[in-house]
Amino acid sequence: MTHQGGCIFCQIIAGKIPSYKVYEDSLFFGFLDINPRSKGHVLLIPKAHHRWTYDVPEFEQYWGAALKITHAIQKVLQPKWIKYYTFGEIAHAHIHIQPRYDEMKSADETPIMTPLEKVGAEEMVQITKKLFAETSQNNSK
């Protein structure tokens, strides 16, 4: 599918809306969530507009890109673990890659969505630079 004019993620890919880009290849684009649930919370989207993650034809490559970002997050931010989820309000496929800095809790102790975390603009820029440098290095391997 091609880009959809009214889709905010398609506008980000087209450069019409600025983003904190941490990853890019020919098929996918990763950027920091501007309303993060933790420091380093990344959204990974296909460049082609697809409604659902499971609609992305390059499904395996999609999760492979998520793994590259995960490795960069582990190296740069050193979280205790990484959480993935694929739902959200935007009607464009996206994988949330959310670093967690707490101990893992059982499902009945932790709400599905963790609270939003305040991350300042300068810190977002620093995280972006470090993650993009790391994913770019891993992308060339």
N, CA, C and O atoms as CSV, one atom per row, in Angstrom:
chain,resi,resn,atom,element,x,y,z
A,1,MET,N,N,0.836,-1.185,0.000
A,1,MET,CA,C,0.000,0.000,0.000
A,1,MET,C,C,0.882,1.250,0.000
A,1,MET,O,O,1.998,1.227,0.519
A,2,THR,N,N,0.399,2.291,-0.559
A,2,THR,CA,C,1.142,3.554,-0.585
A,2,THR,C,C,0.833,4.376,0.654
A,2,THR,O,O,-0.032,4.019,1.454
A,3,HIS,N,N,1.544,5.469,0.801
A,3,HIS,CA,C,1.330,6.362,1.934
A,3,HIS,C,C,-0.067,6.969,1.877
A,3,HIS,O,O,-0.586,7.267,0.802
A,4,GLN,N,N,-0.654,7.143,3.033
A,4,GLN,CA,C,-1.972,7.747,3.158
A,4,GLN,C,C,-1.794,9.182,3.645
A,4,GLN,O,O,-1.189,9.401,4.695
A,5,GLY,N,N,-2.304,10.155,2.911
A,5,GLY,CA,C,-2.112,11.570,3.215
A,5,GLY,C,C,-2.512,11.989,4.616
A,5,GLY,O,O,-1.840,12.832,5.211
A,6,GLY,N,N,-3.585,11.429,5.166
A,6,GLY,CA,C,-4.051,11.831,6.485
A,6,GLY,C,C,-3.413,11.078,7.633
A,6,GLY,O,O,-3.677,11.387,8.795
A,7,CYS,N,N,-2.586,10.106,7.333
A,7,CYS,CA,C,-1.970,9.271,8.372
A,7,CYS,C,C,-0.743,9.991,8.948
A,7,CYS,O,O,0.172,10.357,8.210
A,8,ILE,N,N,-0.735,10.185,10.252
A,8,ILE,CA,C,0.380,10.892,10.896
A,8,ILE,C,C,1.705,10.151,10.691
A,8,ILE,O,O,2.744,10.786,10.513
A,9,PHE,N,N,1.679,8.823,10.715
A,9,PHE,CA,C,2.920,8.068,10.516
A,9,PHE,C,C,3.419,8.210,9.074
A,9,PHE,O,O,4.625,8.306,8.849
A,10,CYS,N,N,2.513,8.223,8.102
A,10,CYS,CA,C,2.917,8.441,6.711
A,10,CYS,C,C,3.521,9.837,6.549
A,10,CYS,O,O,4.462,10.022,5.778
A,11,GLN,N,N,2.984,10.815,7.273
A,11,GLN,CA,C,3.530,12.172,7.224
A,11,GLN,C,C,4.920,12.229,7.854
A,11,GLN,O,O,5.785,12.968,7.382
A,12,ILE,N,N,5.137,11.458,8.911
A,12,ILE,CA,C,6.477,11.383,9.531
A,12,ILE,C,C,7.464,10.791,8.530
A,12,ILE,O,O,8.557,11.327,8.349
A,13,ILE,N,N,7.092,9.699,7.884
A,13,ILE,CA,C,7.974,9.057,6.898
A,13,ILE,C,C,8.299,10.029,5.757
A,13,ILE,O,O,9.434,10.065,5.282
A,14,ALA,N,N,7.320,10.807,5.322
A,14,ALA,CA,C,7.510,11.765,4.222
A,14,ALA,C,C,8.291,13.003,4.654
A,14,ALA,O,O,8.615,13.847,3.818
A,15,GLY,N,N,8.598,13.125,5.948
A,15,GLY,CA,C,9.351,14.274,6.446
A,15,GLY,C,C,8.508,15.513,6.671
A,15,GLY,O,O,9.049,16.595,6.902
A,16,LYS,N,N,7.192,15.375,6.607
A,16,LYS,CA,C,6.303,16.518,6.811
A,16,LYS,C,C,6.109,16.839,8.291
A,16,LYS,O,O,5.749,17.960,8.651
A,17,ILE,N,N,6.349,15.851,9.136
A,17,ILE,CA,C,6.295,16.024,10.589
A,17,ILE,C,C,7.650,15.570,11.129
A,17,ILE,O,O,8.106,14.477,10.791
A,18,PRO,N,N,8.302,16.386,11.962
A,18,PRO,CA,C,9.616,15.989,12.489
A,18,PRO,C,C,9.505,14.812,13.454
A,18,PRO,O,O,8.469,14.595,14.082
A,19,SER,N,N,10.591,14.066,13.553
A,19,SER,CA,C,10.626,12.930,14.479
A,19,SER,C,C,12.045,12.751,15.002
A,19,SER,O,O,13.003,13.310,14.467
A,20,TYR,N,N,12.151,11.968,16.047
A,20,TYR,CA,C,13.446,11.592,16.617
A,20,TYR,C,C,13.819,10.233,16.019
A,20,TYR,O,O,13.620,9.193,16.647
A,21,LYS,N,N,14.364,10.256,14.793
A,21,LYS,CA,C,14.657,9.016,14.059
A,21,LYS,C,C,15.802,8.256,14.716
A,21,LYS,O,O,16.875,8.813,14.949
A,22,VAL,N,N,15.566,6.979,15.012
A,22,VAL,CA,C,16.609,6.120,15.577
A,22,VAL,C,C,16.970,4.963,14.649
A,22,VAL,O,O,17.966,4.275,14.873
A,23,TYR,N,N,16.162,4.745,13.600
A,23,TYR,CA,C,16.414,3.623,12.697
A,23,TYR,C,C,15.750,3.900,11.356
A,23,TYR,O,O,14.654,4.455,11.289
A,24,GLU,N,N,16.442,3.500,10.285
A,24,GLU,CA,C,15.814,3.554,8.970
A,24,GLU,C,C,16.513,2.584,8.040
A,24,GLU,O,O,17.741,2.509,8.005
A,25,ASP,N,N,15.712,1.839,7.285
A,25,ASP,CA,C,16.222,1.039,6.182
A,25,ASP,C,C,15.238,1.226,5.026
A,25,ASP,O,O,14.391,2.117,5.079
A,26,SER,N,N,15.336,0.412,3.999
A,26,SER,CA,C,14.485,0.628,2.817
A,26,SER,C,C,13.004,0.354,3.091
A,26,SER,O,O,12.146,0.850,2.361
A,27,LEU,N,N,12.691,-0.422,4.122
A,27,LEU,CA,C,11.311,-0.808,4.390
A,27,LEU,C,C,10.707,-0.206,5.660
A,27,LEU,O,O,9.490,-0.040,5.753
A,28,PHE,N,N,11.557,0.120,6.637
A,28,PHE,CA,C,11.046,0.479,7.957
A,28,PHE,C,C,11.684,1.749,8.501
A,28,PHE,O,O,12.774,2.150,8.092
A,29,PHE,N,N,10.975,2.365,9.431
A,29,PHE,CA,C,11.396,3.625,10.025
A,29,PHE,C,C,11.103,3.543,11.523
A,29,PHE,O,O,9.977,3.245,11.923
A,30,GLY,N,N,12.117,3.807,12.348
A,30,GLY,CA,C,11.943,3.765,13.796
A,30,GLY,C,C,12.234,5.128,14.404
A,30,GLY,O,O,13.183,5.801,14.004
A,31,PHE,N,N,11.418,5.534,15.373
A,31,PHE,CA,C,11.594,6.838,16.003
A,31,PHE,C,C,11.114,6.780,17.450
A,31,PHE,O,O,10.309,5.925,17.820
A,32,LEU,N,N,11.625,7.705,18.259
A,32,LEU,CA,C,11.209,7.764,19.653
A,32,LEU,C,C,9.760,8.218,19.752
A,32,LEU,O,O,9.333,9.127,19.040
A,33,ASP,N,N,9.020,7.587,20.626
A,33,ASP,CA,C,7.646,7.997,20.907
A,33,ASP,C,C,7.700,9.342,21.631
A,33,ASP,O,O,8.436,9.483,22.607
A,34,ILE,N,N,6.938,10.326,21.170
A,34,ILE,CA,C,6.976,11.648,21.820
A,34,ILE,C,C,6.183,11.663,23.124
A,34,ILE,O,O,6.258,12.626,23.888
A,35,ASN,N,N,5.427,10.603,23.376
A,35,ASN,CA,C,4.752,10.408,24.661
A,35,ASN,C,C,5.218,9.068,25.234
A,35,ASN,O,O,4.434,8.125,25.335
A,36,PRO,N,N,6.490,8.990,25.606
A,36,PRO,CA,C,7.065,7.693,25.975
A,36,PRO,C,C,6.507,7.124,27.273
A,36,PRO,O,O,6.124,7.851,28.190
A,37,ARG,N,N,6.479,5.821,27.311
A,37,ARG,CA,C,6.107,5.110,28.540
A,37,ARG,C,C,7.352,4.729,29.319
A,37,ARG,O,O,7.265,4.246,30.448
A,38,SER,N,N,8.515,4.948,28.711
A,38,SER,CA,C,9.804,4.807,29.386
A,38,SER,C,C,10.851,5.483,28.510
A,38,SER,O,O,10.610,5.749,27.333
A,39,LYS,N,N,12.006,5.757,29.088
A,39,LYS,CA,C,13.098,6.393,28.348
A,39,LYS,C,C,13.578,5.454,27.248
A,39,LYS,O,O,13.950,4.311,27.514
A,40,GLY,N,N,13.566,5.950,25.997
A,40,GLY,CA,C,13.998,5.132,24.867
A,40,GLY,C,C,12.883,4.353,24.193
A,40,GLY,O,O,13.165,3.470,23.382
A,41,HIS,N,N,11.623,4.651,24.500
A,41,HIS,CA,C,10.455,3.993,23.905
A,41,HIS,C,C,10.415,4.321,22.405
A,41,HIS,O,O,10.295,5.484,22.021
A,42,VAL,N,N,10.517,3.293,21.573
A,42,VAL,CA,C,10.601,3.449,20.120
A,42,VAL,C,C,9.342,2.905,19.450
A,42,VAL,O,O,8.765,1.912,19.892
A,43,LEU,N,N,8.932,3.572,18.381
A,43,LEU,CA,C,7.889,3.063,17.492
A,43,LEU,C,C,8.567,2.675,16.183
A,43,LEU,O,O,9.308,3.473,15.608
A,44,LEU,N,N,8.321,1.469,15.714
A,44,LEU,CA,C,8.868,0.993,14.444
A,44,LEU,C,C,7.704,0.797,13.487
A,44,LEU,O,O,6.782,0.030,13.762
A,45,ILE,N,N,7.757,1.504,12.354
A,45,ILE,CA,C,6.657,1.461,11.391
A,45,ILE,C,C,7.168,1.059,10.007
A,45,ILE,O,O,8.317,1.332,9.659
A,46,PRO,N,N,6.303,0.405,9.217
A,46,PRO,CA,C,6.674,0.155,7.823
A,46,PRO,C,C,6.532,1.464,7.039
A,46,PRO,O,O,5.666,2.285,7.342
A,47,LYS,N,N,7.379,1.648,6.044
A,47,LYS,CA,C,7.279,2.843,5.206
A,47,LYS,C,C,6.025,2.805,4.338
A,47,LYS,O,O,5.447,3.849,4.036
A,48,ALA,N,N,5.607,1.619,3.939
A,48,ALA,CA,C,4.348,1.468,3.205
A,48,ALA,C,C,3.220,1.415,4.227
A,48,ALA,O,O,3.368,0.834,5.302
A,49,HIS,N,N,2.102,2.022,3.883
A,49,HIS,CA,C,0.970,2.064,4.812
A,49,HIS,C,C,0.257,0.720,4.843
A,49,HIS,O,O,-0.274,0.260,3.832
A,50,HIS,N,N,0.253,0.099,6.015
A,50,HIS,CA,C,-0.515,-1.120,6.283
A,50,HIS,C,C,-1.234,-0.891,7.596
A,50,HIS,O,O,-0.667,-0.298,8.515
A,51,ARG,N,N,-2.458,-1.345,7.701
A,51,ARG,CA,C,-3.241,-1.094,8.922
A,51,ARG,C,C,-2.703,-1.879,10.114
A,51,ARG,O,O,-2.547,-1.326,11.203
A,52,TRP,N,N,-2.423,-3.149,9.915
A,52,TRP,CA,C,-2.036,-4.019,11.023
A,52,TRP,C,C,-0.629,-4.562,10.835
A,52,TRP,O,O,-0.158,-4.723,9.709
A,53,THR,N,N,0.023,-4.837,11.928
A,53,THR,CA,C,1.369,-5.411,11.889
A,53,THR,C,C,1.375,-6.710,11.087
A,53,THR,O,O,2.306,-6.957,10.320
A,54,TYR,N,N,0.359,-7.532,11.254
A,54,TYR,CA,C,0.309,-8.811,10.547
A,54,TYR,C,C,-0.013,-8.656,9.066
A,54,TYR,O,O,0.050,-9.637,8.325
A,55,ASP,N,N,-0.357,-7.451,8.614
A,55,ASP,CA,C,-0.578,-7.192,7.190
A,55,ASP,C,C,0.712,-6.841,6.443
A,55,ASP,O,O,0.722,-6.801,5.212
A,56,VAL,N,N,1.783,-6.593,7.167
A,56,VAL,CA,C,3.047,-6.194,6.542
A,56,VAL,C,C,3.626,-7.413,5.815
A,56,VAL,O,O,3.931,-8.419,6.455
A,57,PRO,N,N,3.782,-7.338,4.487
A,57,PRO,CA,C,4.274,-8.495,3.737
A,57,PRO,C,C,5.656,-8.967,4.193
A,57,PRO,O,O,5.945,-10.164,4.163
A,58,GLU,N,N,6.497,-8.043,4.608
A,58,GLU,CA,C,7.860,-8.378,5.050
A,58,GLU,C,C,7.880,-8.582,6.572
A,58,GLU,O,O,8.718,-8.020,7.278
A,59,PHE,N,N,6.944,-9.394,7.053
A,59,PHE,CA,C,6.735,-9.585,8.480
A,59,PHE,C,C,8.019,-10.007,9.217
A,59,PHE,O,O,8.329,-9.469,10.280
A,60,GLU,N,N,8.749,-10.953,8.658
A,60,GLU,CA,C,9.975,-11.414,9.314
A,60,GLU,C,C,11.033,-10.321,9.363
A,60,GLU,O,O,11.694,-10.150,10.388
A,61,GLN,N,N,11.203,-9.580,8.276
A,61,GLN,CA,C,12.158,-8.471,8.264
A,61,GLN,C,C,11.738,-7.382,9.251
A,61,GLN,O,O,12.583,-6.721,9.855
A,62,TYR,N,N,10.431,-7.202,9.407
A,62,TYR,CA,C,9.897,-6.210,10.334
A,62,TYR,C,C,10.368,-6.522,11.760
A,62,TYR,O,O,10.880,-5.651,12.463
A,63,TRP,N,N,10.186,-7.767,12.166
A,63,TRP,CA,C,10.623,-8.153,13.512
A,63,TRP,C,C,12.148,-8.219,13.600
A,63,TRP,O,O,12.711,-8.035,14.679
A,64,GLY,N,N,12.820,-8.478,12.483
A,64,GLY,CA,C,14.284,-8.414,12.468
A,64,GLY,C,C,14.770,-6.996,12.726
A,64,GLY,O,O,15.754,-6.795,13.438
A,65,ALA,N,N,14.090,-6.015,12.152
A,65,ALA,CA,C,14.430,-4.605,12.404
A,65,ALA,C,C,14.166,-4.262,13.871
A,65,ALA,O,O,14.942,-3.536,14.492
A,66,ALA,N,N,13.069,-4.786,14.420
A,66,ALA,CA,C,12.768,-4.565,15.843
A,66,ALA,C,C,13.886,-5.129,16.714
A,66,ALA,O,O,14.247,-4.530,17.727
A,67,LEU,N,N,14.430,-6.267,16.325
A,67,LEU,CA,C,15.522,-6.873,17.090
A,67,LEU,C,C,16.793,-6.021,17.017
A,67,LEU,O,O,17.509,-5.901,18.011
A,68,LYS,N,N,17.082,-5.426,15.850
A,68,LYS,CA,C,18.240,-4.528,15.740
A,68,LYS,C,C,18.097,-3.341,16.682
A,68,LYS,O,O,19.054,-2.945,17.346
A,69,ILE,N,N,16.900,-2.781,16.735
A,69,ILE,CA,C,16.646,-1.652,17.636
A,69,ILE,C,C,16.772,-2.106,19.090
A,69,ILE,O,O,17.329,-1.395,19.927
A,70,THR,N,N,16.252,-3.290,19.375
A,70,THR,CA,C,16.353,-3.842,20.729
A,70,THR,C,C,17.809,-3.943,21.167
A,70,THR,O,O,18.158,-3.538,22.276
A,71,HIS,N,N,18.653,-4.480,20.300
A,71,HIS,CA,C,20.076,-4.607,20.641
A,71,HIS,C,C,20.708,-3.240,20.892
A,71,HIS,O,O,21.526,-3.092,21.800
A,72,ALA,N,N,20.335,-2.250,20.097
A,72,ALA,CA,C,20.856,-0.890,20.296
A,72,ALA,C,C,20.386,-0.334,21.643
A,72,ALA,O,O,21.172,0.264,22.378
A,73,ILE,N,N,19.115,-0.530,21.963
A,73,ILE,CA,C,18.583,-0.059,23.246
A,73,ILE,C,C,19.308,-0.738,24.397
A,73,ILE,O,O,19.674,-0.088,25.376
A,74,GLN,N,N,19.515,-2.043,24.279
A,74,GLN,CA,C,20.211,-2.772,25.343
A,74,GLN,C,C,21.615,-2.206,25.562
A,74,GLN,O,O,22.045,-2.026,26.701
A,75,LYS,N,N,22.317,-1.930,24.482
A,75,LYS,CA,C,23.689,-1.435,24.593
A,75,LYS,C,C,23.735,0.003,25.123
A,75,LYS,O,O,24.548,0.319,25.991
A,76,VAL,N,N,22.864,0.870,24.603
A,76,VAL,CA,C,22.914,2.295,24.920
A,76,VAL,C,C,22.256,2.635,26.256
A,76,VAL,O,O,22.788,3.432,27.030
A,77,LEU,N,N,21.092,2.025,26.526
A,77,LEU,CA,C,20.310,2.424,27.694
A,77,LEU,C,C,20.322,1.405,28.839
A,77,LEU,O,O,19.965,1.737,29.969
A,78,GLN,N,N,20.723,0.191,28.553
A,78,GLN,CA,C,20.856,-0.882,29.540
A,78,GLN,C,C,19.618,-1.094,30.418
A,78,GLN,O,O,19.717,-1.071,31.645
A,79,PRO,N,N,18.459,-1.300,29.795
A,79,PRO,CA,C,17.257,-1.594,30.588
A,79,PRO,C,C,17.337,-3.010,31.161
A,79,PRO,O,O,18.182,-3.805,30.750
A,80,LYS,N,N,16.466,-3.313,32.097
A,80,LYS,CA,C,16.419,-4.676,32.648
A,80,LYS,C,C,15.795,-5.640,31.647
A,80,LYS,O,O,16.188,-6.804,31.570
A,81,TRP,N,N,14.812,-5.149,30.873
A,81,TRP,CA,C,14.156,-5.978,29.860
A,81,TRP,C,C,13.444,-5.080,28.865
A,81,TRP,O,O,13.339,-3.872,29.076
A,82,ILE,N,N,12.950,-5.671,27.770
A,82,ILE,CA,C,12.278,-4.929,26.703
A,82,ILE,C,C,10.881,-5.519,26.523
A,82,ILE,O,O,10.698,-6.736,26.494
A,83,LYS,N,N,9.920,-4.637,26.404
A,83,LYS,CA,C,8.519,-5.028,26.205
A,83,LYS,C,C,8.122,-4.641,24.783
A,83,LYS,O,O,8.490,-3.569,24.302
A,84,TYR,N,N,7.363,-5.520,24.106
A,84,TYR,CA,C,6.853,-5.235,22.765
A,84,TYR,C,C,5.333,-5.273,22.792
A,84,TYR,O,O,4.738,-6.103,23.478
A,85,TYR,N,N,4.717,-4.382,22.055
A,85,TYR,CA,C,3.288,-4.488,21.809
A,85,TYR,C,C,2.985,-3.831,20.472
A,85,TYR,O,O,3.719,-2.958,20.007
A,86,THR,N,N,1.876,-4.275,19.859
A,86,THR,CA,C,1.596,-3.864,18.482
A,86,THR,C,C,0.242,-3.195,18.327
A,86,THR,O,O,-0.315,-3.174,17.229
A,87,PHE,N,N,-0.291,-2.654,19.400
A,87,PHE,CA,C,-1.566,-1.949,19.275
A,87,PHE,C,C,-1.385,-0.477,19.605
A,87,PHE,O,O,-0.433,-0.084,20.280
A,88,GLY,N,N,-2.308,0.318,19.120
A,88,GLY,CA,C,-2.266,1.744,19.372
A,88,GLY,C,C,-3.368,2.440,18.610
A,88,GLY,O,O,-4.083,1.821,17.823
A,89,GLU,N,N,-3.502,3.745,18.851
A,89,GLU,CA,C,-4.601,4.487,18.244
A,89,GLU,C,C,-4.384,4.815,16.769
A,89,GLU,O,O,-5.357,5.050,16.052
A,90,ILE,N,N,-3.146,4.838,16.299
A,90,ILE,CA,C,-2.855,5.210,14.913
A,90,ILE,C,C,-3.142,4.018,13.999
A,90,ILE,O,O,-2.690,2.905,14.269
A,91,ALA,N,N,-3.895,4.251,12.914
A,91,ALA,CA,C,-4.288,3.187,11.988
A,91,ALA,C,C,-3.189,2.932,10.956
A,91,ALA,O,O,-3.442,2.943,9.751
A,92,HIS,N,N,-1.979,2.705,11.437
A,92,HIS,CA,C,-0.812,2.369,10.611
A,92,HIS,C,C,-0.029,1.374,11.459
A,92,HIS,O,O,0.249,1.638,12.629
A,93,ALA,N,N,0.321,0.257,10.887
A,93,ALA,CA,C,1.034,-0.777,11.648
A,93,ALA,C,C,2.204,-0.165,12.409
A,93,ALA,O,O,2.939,0.662,11.871
A,94,HIS,N,N,2.370,-0.575,13.655
A,94,HIS,CA,C,3.527,-0.130,14.427
A,94,HIS,C,C,3.812,-1.085,15.571
A,94,HIS,O,O,2.910,-1.639,16.201
A,95,ILE,N,N,5.107,-1.253,15.813
A,95,ILE,CA,C,5.576,-2.063,16.938
A,95,ILE,C,C,6.142,-1.094,17.967
A,95,ILE,O,O,7.029,-0.297,17.662
A,96,HIS,N,N,5.621,-1.171,19.186
A,96,HIS,CA,C,6.206,-0.426,20.293
A,96,HIS,C,C,7.358,-1.267,20.836
A,96,HIS,O,O,7.188,-2.452,21.124
A,97,ILE,N,N,8.522,-0.655,20.974
A,97,ILE,CA,C,9.687,-1.312,21.579
A,97,ILE,C,C,9.990,-0.491,22.820
A,97,ILE,O,O,10.555,0.600,22.741
A,98,GLN,N,N,9.603,-1.035,23.970
A,98,GLN,CA,C,9.639,-0.256,25.206
A,98,GLN,C,C,10.630,-0.834,26.210
A,98,GLN,O,O,10.408,-1.913,26.759
A,99,PRO,N,N,11.731,-0.108,26.449
A,99,PRO,CA,C,12.661,-0.550,27.482
A,99,PRO,C,C,11.997,-0.458,28.854
A,99,PRO,O,O,11.228,0.466,29.120
A,100,ARG,N,N,12.295,-1.411,29.712
A,100,ARG,CA,C,11.772,-1.379,31.074
A,100,ARG,C,C,12.969,-1.398,32.033
A,100,ARG,O,O,13.939,-2.131,31.840
A,101,TYR,N,N,12.863,-0.586,33.043
A,101,TYR,CA,C,13.961,-0.423,33.989
A,101,TYR,C,C,13.613,-0.982,35.361
A,101,TYR,O,O,14.367,-0.809,36.318
A,102,ASP,N,N,12.457,-1.658,35.455
A,102,ASP,CA,C,12.022,-2.257,36.709
A,102,ASP,C,C,12.114,-3.778,36.598
A,102,ASP,O,O,12.386,-4.325,35.529
A,103,GLU,N,N,11.887,-4.428,37.696
A,103,GLU,CA,C,11.848,-5.896,37.677
A,103,GLU,C,C,10.547,-6.332,36.997
A,103,GLU,O,O,9.527,-5.649,37.091
A,104,MET,N,N,10.597,-7.455,36.327
A,104,MET,CA,C,9.404,-7.971,35.681
A,104,MET,C,C,8.422,-8.394,36.767
A,104,MET,O,O,8.807,-9.023,37.752
A,105,LYS,N,N,7.153,-8.044,36.579
A,105,LYS,CA,C,6.109,-8.400,37.530
A,105,LYS,C,C,5.127,-9.323,36.840
A,105,LYS,O,O,5.064,-9.386,35.612
A,106,SER,N,N,4.364,-10.036,37.647
A,106,SER,CA,C,3.363,-10.923,37.056
A,106,SER,C,C,2.271,-10.080,36.397
A,106,SER,O,O,2.099,-8.907,36.729
A,107,ALA,N,N,1.555,-10.666,35.487
A,107,ALA,CA,C,0.550,-9.941,34.709
A,107,ALA,C,C,-0.498,-9.269,35.586
A,107,ALA,O,O,-0.994,-8.198,35.237
A,108,ASP,N,N,-0.844,-9.878,36.718
A,108,ASP,CA,C,-1.880,-9.280,37.553
A,108,ASP,C,C,-1.360,-8.123,38.412
A,108,ASP,O,O,-2.156,-7.428,39.044
A,109,GLU,N,N,-0.052,-7.905,38.448
A,109,GLU,CA,C,0.523,-6.803,39.213
A,109,GLU,C,C,0.814,-5.577,38.353
A,109,GLU,O,O,0.955,-4.473,38.879
A,110,THR,N,N,0.904,-5.759,37.051
A,110,THR,CA,C,1.303,-4.674,36.163
A,110,THR,C,C,0.180,-4.361,35.187
A,110,THR,O,O,-0.315,-5.264,34.512
A,111,PRO,N,N,-0.233,-3.095,35.098
A,111,PRO,CA,C,-1.245,-2.764,34.092
A,111,PRO,C,C,-0.676,-2.983,32.684
A,111,PRO,O,O,0.538,-2.960,32.482
A,112,ILE,N,N,-1.561,-3.193,31.734
A,112,ILE,CA,C,-1.127,-3.415,30.352
A,112,ILE,C,C,-0.266,-2.246,29.876
A,112,ILE,O,O,0.774,-2.452,29.252
A,113,MET,N,N,-0.695,-1.040,30.166
A,113,MET,CA,C,0.042,0.137,29.738
A,113,MET,C,C,0.723,0.777,30.943
A,113,MET,O,O,0.072,1.079,31.943
A,114,THR,N,N,1.998,0.976,30.847
A,114,THR,CA,C,2.711,1.668,31.909
A,114,THR,C,C,2.437,3.161,31.783
A,114,THR,O,O,2.126,3.635,30.690
A,115,PRO,N,N,2.546,3.906,32.869
A,115,PRO,CA,C,2.278,5.344,32.794
A,115,PRO,C,C,3.278,6.067,31.890
A,115,PRO,O,O,4.396,5.602,31.672
A,116,LEU,N,N,2.845,7.210,31.374
A,116,LEU,CA,C,3.734,8.036,30.554
A,116,LEU,C,C,4.880,8.552,31.414
A,116,LEU,O,O,4.723,8.800,32.609
A,117,GLU,N,N,6.031,8.706,30.778
A,117,GLU,CA,C,7.204,9.224,31.477
A,117,GLU,C,C,7.623,10.528,30.816
A,117,GLU,O,O,7.617,10.631,29.589
A,118,LYS,N,N,7.982,11.511,31.605
A,118,LYS,CA,C,8.462,12.788,31.063
A,118,LYS,C,C,9.935,12.631,30.683
A,118,LYS,O,O,10.770,12.276,31.515
A,119,VAL,N,N,10.230,12.897,29.434
A,119,VAL,CA,C,11.613,12.891,28.947
A,119,VAL,C,C,11.796,14.220,28.223
A,119,VAL,O,O,11.077,14.509,27.267
A,120,GLY,N,N,12.745,15.023,28.668
A,120,GLY,CA,C,12.965,16.340,28.086
A,120,GLY,C,C,13.503,16.285,26.669
A,120,GLY,O,O,14.064,15.275,26.245
A,121,ALA,N,N,13.330,17.377,25.939
A,121,ALA,CA,C,13.737,17.453,24.533
A,121,ALA,C,C,15.226,17.173,24.353
A,121,ALA,O,O,15.608,16.448,23.435
A,122,GLU,N,N,16.067,17.734,25.211
A,122,GLU,CA,C,17.515,17.524,25.068
A,122,GLU,C,C,17.870,16.049,25.282
A,122,GLU,O,O,18.711,15.498,24.571
A,123,GLU,N,N,17.228,15.417,26.261
A,123,GLU,CA,C,17.484,13.993,26.489
A,123,GLU,C,C,16.980,13.159,25.313
A,123,GLU,O,O,17.618,12.174,24.941
A,124,MET,N,N,15.845,13.539,24.724
A,124,MET,CA,C,15.336,12.836,23.541
A,124,MET,C,C,16.353,12.925,22.403
A,124,MET,O,O,16.602,11.938,21.711
A,125,VAL,N,N,16.936,14.103,22.212
A,125,VAL,CA,C,17.943,14.299,21.166
A,125,VAL,C,C,19.165,13.415,21.434
A,125,VAL,O,O,19.683,12.783,20.513
A,126,GLN,N,N,19.622,13.366,22.670
A,126,GLN,CA,C,20.797,12.553,23.014
A,126,GLN,C,C,20.521,11.065,22.798
A,126,GLN,O,O,21.358,10.352,22.246
A,127,ILE,N,N,19.361,10.600,23.228
A,127,ILE,CA,C,18.993,9.195,23.029
A,127,ILE,C,C,18.910,8.898,21.536
A,127,ILE,O,O,19.394,7.862,21.081
A,128,THR,N,N,18.297,9.807,20.772
A,128,THR,CA,C,18.167,9.638,19.322
A,128,THR,C,C,19.535,9.466,18.678
A,128,THR,O,O,19.741,8.534,17.901
A,129,LYS,N,N,20.469,10.352,18.992
A,129,LYS,CA,C,21.807,10.295,18.400
A,129,LYS,C,C,22.485,8.967,18.712
A,129,LYS,O,O,23.060,8.336,17.825
A,130,LYS,N,N,22.417,8.547,19.963
A,130,LYS,CA,C,23.090,7.304,20.369
A,130,LYS,C,C,22.460,6.083,19.719
A,130,LYS,O,O,23.168,5.210,19.216
A,131,LEU,N,N,21.122,6.018,19.727
A,131,LEU,CA,C,20.453,4.859,19.134
A,131,LEU,C,C,20.629,4.825,17.621
A,131,LEU,O,O,20.856,3.759,17.047
A,132,PHE,N,N,20.527,5.987,16.968
A,132,PHE,CA,C,20.698,6.008,15.512
A,132,PHE,C,C,22.118,5.578,15.136
A,132,PHE,O,O,22.309,4.824,14.181
A,133,ALA,N,N,23.101,6.053,15.878
A,133,ALA,CA,C,24.489,5.647,15.605
A,133,ALA,C,C,24.641,4.132,15.753
A,133,ALA,O,O,25.301,3.486,14.940
A,134,GLU,N,N,24.032,3.580,16.785
A,134,GLU,CA,C,24.133,2.139,17.041
A,134,GLU,C,C,23.376,1.336,15.999
A,134,GLU,O,O,23.893,0.329,15.517
A,135,THR,N,N,22.159,1.749,15.633
A,135,THR,CA,C,21.393,0.968,14.643
A,135,THR,C,C,22.013,1.108,13.260
A,135,THR,O,O,21.968,0.167,12.467
A,136,SER,N,N,22.590,2.266,12.958
A,136,SER,CA,C,23.255,2.448,11.659
A,136,SER,C,C,24.460,1.528,11.551
A,136,SER,O,O,24.719,0.946,10.497
A,137,GLN,N,N,25.186,1.403,12.640
A,137,GLN,CA,C,26.352,0.511,12.663
A,137,GLN,C,C,25.896,-0.935,12.488
A,137,GLN,O,O,26.500,-1.687,11.723
A,138,ASN,N,N,24.830,-1.329,13.193
A,138,ASN,CA,C,24.313,-2.691,13.082
A,138,ASN,C,C,23.680,-2.956,11.725
A,138,ASN,O,O,23.705,-4.090,11.247
A,139,ASN,N,N,23.115,-1.932,11.094
A,139,ASN,CA,C,22.477,-2.071,9.795
A,139,ASN,C,C,23.473,-2.366,8.686
A,139,ASN,O,O,23.130,-2.975,7.673
A,140,SER,N,N,24.702,-1.930,8.887
A,140,SER,CA,C,25.714,-2.118,7.846
A,140,SER,C,C,26.375,-3.499,7.939
A,140,SER,O,O,27.206,-3.841,7.099
A,141,LYS,N,N,26.015,-4.283,8.942
A,141,LYS,CA,C,26.626,-5.610,9.107
A,141,LYS,C,C,25.929,-6.644,8.264
A,141,LYS,O,O,26.311,-7.814,8.280
